[in-house]
Amino acid sequence: MTGGNRRFSWVGLAVVAGLLAGCGDGSGPGTGPGGVPLENFTAEQIFERGEFELERNREDDAATYFGEVERLYPYSEWAKRALIMQAFAYHQDGDYENSRAAAQRFIDFYPLDDDAAYAQYLLALSYYDQIEEVGRDQGLTFQALQSLRQVIETYPESEYARTAILKFDLAFDHLAGKEMEIGRYYLKRQHYAAAINRFRVVVEDFQTTTHTPEALHRLVEAYLSLGLTDEAQTAGAILGYNYQSTEWYEDSYALLTGQGLEMRPAGDNWLSAIYRQMVKGEWL
């Protein structure tokens, strides 16, 4: 069930007529229609008002109403429902910090509830949806990965685990992209050792990402620039074995053969170990 559809899983689409009759007449958070204090309304009525505000795309007001349910009726079933909806409303509003706080409260108070998985997923999204462009700080990406892993490991049978896995892979790829960007920066400025360190991280730690073929090609470039032909040929061998259909293979092939070299493992270096792992399956 998606976040947008689950808003209505607890109540019907019909809204209490008496509650909505006054919408637009000056009512607002803290009061009901006509300025009547919310204490005069039932938990269900306040909850439904929160849903109505969501329908009007007034997520901040919706979150406030859901919060009022929790405040006025703290031990009711409606309070539990309102808390998860408050987390959802804040997320829709882009208020990720408050969304995360509400989701965490739900997990703390109702760890065995059916919606605990959704709360954990919302908490992860509060980090994931803030991931910036590759060139920005990656702290949120690490937090997103940790929270998504929590969804996957704690609620493997939930409907959110599959989506969490997909987002985890994307966030993981994002981190590799950061390493690649920095590596290209160093390579362009002929800081070959620094560039190699970045591309090595991708090859060793992010082998399953889309950036690995380019990282291997960049290693060929960097090592050839340093005159380290064994390493360059070995990087080319890995590239040729695993990614022969890519443009990076073609570019590395042209570079190596242009200097009379082959795409084959050579010497005893860290890439030789990667070659044995990736090609021969030797992990020790």
Sequence and secondary structure as in RCSB ss.txt:
>XXXX:A:sequence
MTGGNRRFSWVGLAVVAGLLAGCGDGSGPGTGPGGVPLENFTAEQIFERGEFELERNREDDAATYFGEVERLYPY
SEWAKRALIMQAFAYHQDGDYENSRAAAQRFIDFYPLDDDAAYAQYLLALSYYDQIEEVGRDQGLTFQALQSLRQ
VIETYPESEYARTAILKFDLAFDHLAGKEMEIGRYYLKRQHYAAAINRFRVVVEDFQTTTHTPEALHRLVEAYLS
LGLTDEAQTAGAILGYNYQSTEWYEDSYALLTGQGLEMRPAGDNWLSAIYRQMVKGEWL
>XXXX:A:secstr
  HHHHTTSSS S   HHHHTTTTTT  TTB GGG BGGGS HHHHHHHHHHHHHTT HHHHHHHHHHHHHHSTT
SHHHHHHHHHHHHHHHHTT HHHHHHHHHHHHHH TTSTTHHHHHHHHHHHHHTT   TTS  HHHHHHHHHHHH
HHHH TTSTTHHHHHHHHHHHHHHHHHHHHHHHHHHHHTT HHHHHHHHHHHHHH TTSTTHHHHHHHHHHHHHH
HT HHHHHHHHHHHHHH TTSHHHHHHHHHHHHTT  SS  SSSHHHHHHIIIII    
